[in-house]
Amino acid sequence: MTRPTMTLQECAEAMRAKGFRISPTRIRDGLESGAYPFGRIVSVGVTGRKNTEIFRVMFEAWLREVCGEEGD
């Protein structure tokens, strides 16, 4: 069974495979600003570290849409 969430690194790797020049930091910043609709910042630690939650189904749907691919 596939996990319902992804790490920033997994997300970045999937985006790079589609030709995006992206880093986990840029994805995190995009989630925080609302530019990416497939996840959210769930907490900010005392050191300022931002913990994210990326929803796999939402990410995959977004990726298909922006890449112009048909859904399953």
All heavy atoms as an XYZ file, in Angstrom:
565
protein
N       0.849     -1.191      0.000
C       0.000      0.000      0.000
C       0.888      1.245      0.000
O       1.876      1.325      0.717
C      -0.901     -0.021      1.224
C      -1.828      1.157      1.302
S      -2.950      0.943      2.676
C      -3.714      2.512      2.663
N       0.531      2.203     -0.796
C       1.265      3.460     -0.887
C       0.856      4.379      0.263
O      -0.318      4.490      0.590
C       0.951      4.153     -2.227
O       1.245      3.250     -3.281
C       1.744      5.410     -2.395
N       1.864      5.044      0.832
C       1.574      6.008      1.902
C       0.747      7.168      1.347
O       0.969      7.607      0.222
C       2.877      6.578      2.478
C       3.688      5.604      3.252
C       4.905      6.274      3.915
N       5.315      7.544      3.324
C       6.362      7.720      2.521
N       7.129      6.714      2.202
N       6.653      8.909      2.038
N      -0.157      7.726      2.151
C      -0.978      8.836      1.661
C      -0.232     10.169      1.602
O      -0.716     11.118      0.992
C      -2.125      8.901      2.658
C      -1.586      8.289      3.904
C      -0.592      7.250      3.458
N       0.932     10.242      2.222
C       1.712     11.476      2.196
C       3.088     11.221      1.585
O       3.510     10.083      1.447
C       1.886     12.063      3.607
O       2.524     11.094      4.440
C       0.540     12.462      4.207
N       3.748     12.317      1.224
C       5.079     12.259      0.623
C       6.006     13.177      1.402
O       5.556     14.144      2.009
C       5.044     12.792     -0.815
C       4.098     12.109     -1.732
S       3.989     12.967     -3.331
C       5.570     12.582     -4.045
N       7.288     12.910      1.313
C       8.270     13.817      1.881
C       8.568     14.915      0.857
O       8.251     14.786     -0.334
C       9.584     13.091      2.218
O      10.186     12.646      0.993
C       9.345     11.909      3.153
N       9.184     15.979      1.330
C       9.615     17.034      0.411
C      10.574     16.477     -0.634
O      10.503     16.842     -1.813
C      10.292     18.169      1.185
C       9.367     19.117      1.933
C      10.161     20.001      2.877
C       8.565     19.957      0.959
N      11.453     15.591     -0.209
C      12.427     15.014     -1.137
C      11.735     14.176     -2.216
O      12.079     14.267     -3.397
C      13.459     14.175     -0.381
C      14.603     13.693     -1.233
C      15.422     14.837     -1.831
O      15.679     15.838     -1.176
N      15.835     14.685     -3.076
N      10.767     13.348     -1.827
C      10.023     12.545     -2.811
C       9.293     13.443     -3.801
O       9.268     13.173     -5.004
C       9.017     11.641     -2.105
C       9.626     10.518     -1.315
C       8.623      9.796     -0.441
O       7.641     10.406      0.038
O       8.835      8.592     -0.224
N       8.717     14.501     -3.296
C       7.990     15.452     -4.139
C       8.956     16.109     -5.132
O       8.666     16.190     -6.328
C       7.318     16.480     -3.244
S       6.259     17.642     -4.101
N      10.097     16.558     -4.636
C      11.091     17.192     -5.507
C      11.574     16.224     -6.587
O      11.707     16.604     -7.758
C      12.264     17.697     -4.675
N      11.822     14.988     -6.229
C      12.282     13.995     -7.202
C      11.242     13.760     -8.294
O      11.581     13.670     -9.476
C      12.630     12.690     -6.497
C      13.903     12.789     -5.661
C      14.146     11.584     -4.770
O      13.397     10.589     -4.863
O      15.102     11.653     -3.977
N       9.972     13.682     -7.899
C       8.900     13.475     -8.885
C       8.788     14.677     -9.814
O       8.589     14.519    -11.024
C       7.573     13.210     -8.170
N       8.933     15.879     -9.269
C       8.857     17.079    -10.097
C      10.058     17.179    -11.029
O       9.916     17.537    -12.201
C       8.729     18.328     -9.221
C       7.383     18.416     -8.516
S       7.256     19.798     -7.368
C       7.012     21.149     -8.520
N      11.231     16.841    -10.540
C      12.437     16.864    -11.379
C      12.306     15.869    -12.535
O      12.760     16.141    -13.654
C      13.671     16.538    -10.548
C      14.080     17.662     -9.642
C      15.312     17.283     -8.848
N      15.533     18.223     -7.774
C      15.841     17.889     -6.529
N      15.986     16.618     -6.194
N      16.024     18.807     -5.617
N      11.678     14.728    -12.271
C      11.487     13.716    -13.322
C      10.608     14.255    -14.453
O      10.675     13.767    -15.580
C      10.874     12.444    -12.728
N       9.816     15.277    -14.164
C       8.956     15.903    -15.173
C       9.579     17.172    -15.746
O       8.941     17.903    -16.499
C       7.585     16.242    -14.568
C       6.783     15.026    -14.178
C       6.351     14.251    -15.391
C       5.420     13.116    -15.018
N       4.997     12.370    -16.186
N      10.810     17.474    -15.338
C      11.516     18.607    -15.917
C      11.550     19.876    -15.090
O      12.096     20.886    -15.524
N      10.972     19.853    -13.908
C      11.007     21.031    -13.043
C      12.399     21.185    -12.438
O      13.006     20.201    -12.035
C      10.011     20.895    -11.880
C       8.574     20.995    -12.273
C       7.897     19.880    -12.737
C       7.890     22.190    -12.154
C       6.564     19.949    -13.084
C       6.551     22.269    -12.496
C       5.890     21.155    -12.970
N      12.881     22.399    -12.353
C      14.116     22.698    -11.618
C      13.655     23.178    -10.249
O      13.223     24.325    -10.104
C      14.914     23.770    -12.340
C      15.462     23.255    -13.661
C      16.360     24.243    -14.299
N      17.489     24.476    -13.378
C      18.527     25.232    -13.656
N      18.592     25.849    -14.800
N      19.493     25.394    -12.788
N      13.700     22.288     -9.273
C      13.051     22.534     -7.989
C      13.857     21.925     -6.860
O      14.570     20.955     -7.067
C      11.595     21.973     -8.011
C      10.739     22.488     -6.878
C      11.581     20.464     -8.051
C      10.137     23.817     -7.142
N      13.729     22.494     -5.679
C      14.379     21.947     -4.486
C      13.314     21.746     -3.412
O      12.242     22.365     -3.477
C      15.437     22.919     -3.962
O      14.820     24.082     -3.430
N      13.603     20.913     -2.442
C      12.660     20.757     -1.327
C      12.345     22.089     -0.641
O      11.198     22.337     -0.252
C      13.381     19.789     -0.392
C      14.218     18.953     -1.308
C      14.705     19.943     -2.350
N      13.335     22.958     -0.543
C      13.115     24.267      0.090
C      12.123     25.102     -0.709
O      11.229     25.737     -0.143
C      14.448     25.032      0.233
O      15.331     24.246      1.026
C      14.246     26.386      0.881
N      12.260     25.099     -2.034
C      11.310     25.852     -2.867
C       9.907     25.274     -2.781
O       8.924     26.025     -2.804
C      11.779     25.883     -4.319
C      12.945     26.852     -4.521
C      13.345     26.989     -5.956
N      12.232     27.476     -6.767
C      12.175     27.340     -8.077
N      13.139     26.727     -8.735
N      11.149     27.800     -8.752
N       9.788     23.970     -2.676
C       8.462     23.358     -2.519
C       7.860     23.786     -1.184
O       6.708     24.209     -1.120
C       8.535     21.826     -2.626
C       8.976     21.428     -4.031
C       7.184     21.197     -2.272
C       9.364     19.972     -4.167
N       8.658     23.702     -0.124
C       8.173     24.113      1.194
C       7.710     25.569      1.170
O       6.640     25.908      1.675
C       9.258     23.933      2.243
C       8.761     24.242      3.649
C       9.887     24.452      4.631
N      10.658     25.617      4.184
C      11.974     25.698      4.245
N      12.703     24.710      4.700
N      12.588     26.789      3.842
N       8.502     26.440      0.554
C       8.122     27.850      0.468
C       6.846     28.024     -0.350
O       5.994     28.856     -0.016
C       9.257     28.672     -0.138
C      10.475     28.768      0.772
O      10.362     28.432      1.986
O      11.553     29.167      0.268
N       6.699     27.232     -1.418
C       5.489     27.289     -2.228
C       4.262     26.807     -1.483
O       3.162     27.347     -1.649
N       4.428     25.803     -0.656
C       3.316     25.333      0.168
C       2.904     26.422      1.150
O       1.716     26.694      1.349
C       3.703     24.064      0.934
C       3.916     22.808      0.091
C       4.481     21.694      0.953
C       2.630     22.371     -0.577
N       3.896     27.048      1.754
C       3.621     28.083      2.746
C       2.909     29.283      2.121
O       1.998     29.851      2.721
C       4.920     28.529      3.407
C       4.717     29.517      4.532
C       5.991     29.833      5.273
O       7.084     29.786      4.672
O       5.892     30.127      6.476
N       3.313     29.656      0.918
C       2.707     30.826      0.272
C       1.357     30.519     -0.380
O       0.643     31.438     -0.776
C       3.650     31.377     -0.793
O       3.697     30.509     -1.915
N       1.031     29.224     -0.528
C      -0.218     28.847     -1.181
C      -0.067     28.619     -2.680
O      -1.049     28.352     -3.367
N       1.149     28.717     -3.201
C       1.379     28.504     -4.631
C       1.139     27.059     -5.039
O       0.758     26.795     -6.177
C       2.803     28.925     -5.003
N       1.396     26.138     -4.136
C       1.167     24.716     -4.406
C      -0.004     24.237     -3.554
O       0.023     24.348     -2.331
C       2.413     23.892     -4.087
C       3.596     24.190     -4.963
C       4.855     24.378     -4.418
C       3.467     24.265     -6.346
C       5.956     24.642     -5.224
C       4.552     24.537     -7.157
C       5.789     24.721     -6.595
O       6.872     24.991     -7.389
N      -1.038     23.686     -4.199
C      -2.263     23.311     -3.487
C      -2.284     21.890     -2.915
O      -3.301     21.456     -2.401
C      -3.319     23.439     -4.591
C      -2.580     23.012     -5.825
C      -1.185     23.572     -5.650
N      -1.172     21.181     -2.987
C      -1.179     19.760     -2.624
C      -0.618     19.455     -1.245
O      -0.379     18.307     -0.908
C      -0.418     18.948     -3.678
C       0.925     19.520     -4.056
C       2.019     19.362     -3.221
C       1.070     20.221     -5.239
C       3.251     19.891     -3.574
C       2.296     20.749     -5.605
C       3.394     20.582     -4.760
N      -0.432     20.446     -0.415
C       0.104     20.202      0.920
C      -0.006     21.434      1.780
O      -0.632     22.430      1.401
N       0.621     21.355      2.960
C       0.541     22.470      3.902
C       1.700     22.402      4.900
O       2.334     21.359      5.068
C      -0.774     22.442      4.649
C      -0.958     21.171      5.462
C      -2.323     21.084      6.070
N      -2.465     19.783      6.739
C      -3.582     19.354      7.253
N      -4.660     20.087      7.180
N      -3.625     18.188      7.840
N       1.924     23.513      5.560
C       2.849     23.565      6.681
C       2.025     23.173      7.905
O       1.001     23.790      8.179
C       3.431     24.983      6.873
C       4.120     25.488      5.596
C       4.361     25.032      8.080
C       5.346     24.711      5.187
N       2.446     22.137      8.615
C       1.650     21.676      9.753
C       2.161     22.200     11.083
O       1.397     22.277     12.041
C       1.532     20.137      9.798
C       0.697     19.644      8.639
C       2.878     19.458      9.819
N       3.432     22.560     11.147
C       3.957     23.129     12.387
C       5.291     23.804     12.121
O       5.971     23.501     11.148
C       4.124     22.051     13.455
O       5.128     21.124     13.082
N       5.611     24.723     13.010
C       6.912     25.384     12.975
C       7.531     25.160     14.349
O       6.948     25.512     15.359
C       6.783     26.887     12.672
C       8.146     27.558     12.684
C       6.069     27.109     11.346
N       8.706     24.528     14.352
C       9.377     24.215     15.609
C      10.000     25.446     16.243
O      10.027     26.531     15.664
N      10.519     25.267     17.434
C      11.120     26.379     18.172
C      12.345     26.942     17.449
O      12.701     28.108     17.640
C      11.493     25.967     19.615
C      10.247     25.642     20.414
C      12.461     24.803     19.634
N      12.989     26.137     16.624
C      14.150     26.607     15.867
C      13.742     27.236     14.535
O      14.599     27.707     13.800
C      15.116     25.447     15.579
O      14.447     24.477     14.766
C      15.618     24.813     16.859
N      12.457     27.236     14.224
C      11.970     27.783     12.964
C      11.799     26.747     11.873
O      11.372     27.064     10.772
N      12.140     25.494     12.177
C      11.978     24.427     11.186
C      10.500     24.224     10.876
O       9.667     24.109     11.774
C      12.568     23.128     11.707
C      12.413     22.020     10.707
C      13.025     20.744     11.161
N      12.722     19.738     10.157
C      13.030     18.490     10.272
N      13.684     18.058     11.329
N      12.716     17.640      9.324
N      10.185     24.158      9.590
C       8.801     24.010      9.146
C       8.547     22.570      8.744
O       9.229     22.033      7.883
C       8.533     24.956      7.984
C       8.687     26.401      8.390
C       8.623     27.324      7.214
C       8.887     28.743      7.696
N       9.067     29.661      6.610
N       7.560     21.961      9.371
C       7.182     20.585      9.051
C       6.025     20.614      8.063
O       5.063     21.354      8.238
C       6.785     19.835     10.320
C       7.957     19.694     11.259
O       9.013     19.223     10.870
N       7.793     20.132     12.489
N       6.154     19.808      7.022
C       5.163     19.819      5.950
C       4.368     18.518      5.893
O       4.790     17.488      6.395
C       5.841     20.020      4.586
O       6.766     18.948      4.374
C       6.560     21.345      4.516
N       3.240     18.623      5.229
C       2.403     17.467      4.933
C       2.019     17.599      3.464
O       1.382     18.580      3.073
C       1.170     17.485      5.834
C       0.366     16.229      5.823
C      -0.671     16.236      6.931
O      -1.421     17.216      7.057
O      -0.723     15.239      7.670
N       2.475     16.664      2.638
C       2.187     16.675      1.206
C       1.303     15.465      0.910
O       1.684     14.326      1.199
C       3.481     16.614      0.384
C       4.341     17.840      0.687
C       3.170     16.509     -1.113
C       5.734     17.773      0.128
N       0.145     15.723      0.343
C      -0.829     14.666      0.081
C      -0.601     14.082     -1.310
O      -0.718     14.784     -2.318
C      -2.246     15.211      0.219
C      -2.489     15.826      1.571
C      -2.479     17.199      1.737
C      -2.668     15.026      2.682
C      -2.678     17.763      2.983
C      -2.860     15.578      3.941
C      -2.863     16.956      4.089
N      -0.244     12.816     -1.357
C       0.159     12.149     -2.595
C      -0.909     12.254     -3.697
O      -0.595     12.594     -4.836
C       0.479     10.677     -2.306
C       1.041      9.930     -3.493
C       1.424      8.500     -3.135
N       2.365      8.430     -2.040
C       3.689      8.538     -2.161
N       4.218      8.706     -3.353
N       4.466      8.461     -1.112
N      -2.153     11.964     -3.392
C      -3.209     11.983     -4.416
C      -3.361     13.385     -4.988
O      -3.475     13.566     -6.204
C      -4.544     11.464     -3.836
C      -5.696     11.704     -4.779
C      -4.434      9.984     -3.502
N      -3.344     14.395     -4.117
C      -3.472     15.779     -4.577
C      -2.256     16.195     -5.404
O      -2.396     16.875     -6.425
C      -3.658     16.718     -3.383
C      -4.987     16.528     -2.674
S      -5.103     17.478     -1.140
C      -5.103     19.145     -1.757
N      -1.065     15.769     -4.974
C       0.154     16.092     -5.723
C       0.120     15.453     -7.100
O       0.399     16.111     -8.106
C       1.401     15.629     -4.958
C       2.640     15.710     -5.780
C       3.230     16.938     -6.041
C       3.207     14.569     -6.330
C       4.374     17.025     -6.840
C       4.351     14.647     -7.115
C       4.931     15.881     -7.372
N      -0.222     14.184     -7.172
C      -0.243     13.487     -8.458
C      -1.264     14.093     -9.413
O      -0.999     14.231    -10.606
C      -0.475     11.994     -8.240
C       0.738     11.324     -7.595
C       0.508      9.885     -7.168
O      -0.648      9.403     -7.201
O       1.508      9.239     -6.786
N      -2.433     14.490     -8.884
C      -3.442     15.139     -9.720
C      -2.935     16.491    -10.222
O      -3.111     16.839    -11.401
C      -4.744     15.312     -8.938
N      -2.300     17.267     -9.346
C      -1.744     18.564     -9.719
C      -0.675     18.382    -10.792
O      -0.650     19.120    -11.783
C      -1.162     19.258     -8.482
C      -0.456     20.530     -8.791
C      -1.009     21.771     -8.906
C       0.944     20.689     -9.042
N      -0.032     22.699     -9.220
C       1.182     22.050     -9.302
C       2.033     19.807     -9.061
C       2.441     22.549     -9.583
C       3.290     20.311     -9.341
C       3.484     21.671     -9.596
N       0.210     17.411    -10.607
C       1.298     17.174    -11.549
C       0.754     16.798    -12.927
O       1.225     17.292    -13.952
C       2.234     16.094    -11.010
C       3.581     15.949    -11.693
C       4.381     17.251    -11.607
C       4.368     14.807    -11.078
N      -0.256     15.933    -12.962
C      -0.873     15.576    -14.252
C      -1.464     16.817    -14.925
O      -1.320     17.009    -16.131
C      -1.966     14.522    -14.065
C      -1.455     13.115    -13.894
C      -2.563     12.087    -13.988
N      -3.672     12.340    -13.079
C      -3.740     11.882    -11.829
N      -2.767     11.152    -11.324
N      -4.787     12.147    -11.083
N      -2.113     17.652    -14.140
C      -2.752     18.852    -14.697
C      -1.722     19.827    -15.269
O      -1.863     20.291    -16.405
C      -3.582     19.553    -13.619
C      -4.298     20.788    -14.118
C      -5.132     21.445    -13.048
O      -5.624     20.763    -12.140
O      -5.281     22.682    -13.131
N      -0.689     20.126    -14.518
C       0.292     21.113    -14.985
C       1.153     20.562    -16.115
O       1.690     21.344    -16.901
C       1.171     21.694    -13.859
C       0.332     22.401    -12.825
C       2.038     20.638    -13.218
N       1.269     19.260    -16.205
C       2.054     18.645    -17.282
C       1.196     18.317    -18.490
O       1.702     17.812    -19.487
C       2.770     17.386    -16.768
S       4.081     17.760    -15.614
N      -0.118     18.556    -18.393
C      -1.001     18.310    -19.521
C      -1.246     16.852    -19.814
O      -1.492     16.487    -20.962
N      -1.200     16.026    -18.776
C      -1.403     14.587    -18.961
C      -2.822     14.202    -18.570
O      -3.431     14.814    -17.701
C      -0.406     13.809    -18.092
C       1.023     14.072    -18.479
C       2.021     13.463    -17.518
O       1.607     12.787    -16.549
O       3.218     13.666    -17.730
N      -3.325     13.179    -19.211
C      -4.655     12.662    -18.899
C      -4.634     11.922    -17.570
O      -3.633     11.312    -17.202
C      -5.117     11.695    -19.988
C      -5.378     12.364    -21.302
C      -6.572     13.305    -21.267
O      -7.603     12.955    -20.662
O      -6.464     14.412    -21.836
N      -5.753     11.954    -16.846
C      -5.887     11.201    -15.610
C      -6.082      9.739    -15.874
O      -6.259      9.304    -17.013
N      -6.051      8.947    -14.811
C      -6.255      7.496    -14.951
C      -7.689      7.149    -15.201
O      -8.588      7.708    -14.763
C      -5.783      6.768    -13.692
C      -4.276      6.904    -13.529
O      -3.566      7.017    -14.541
O      -3.829      6.882    -12.376
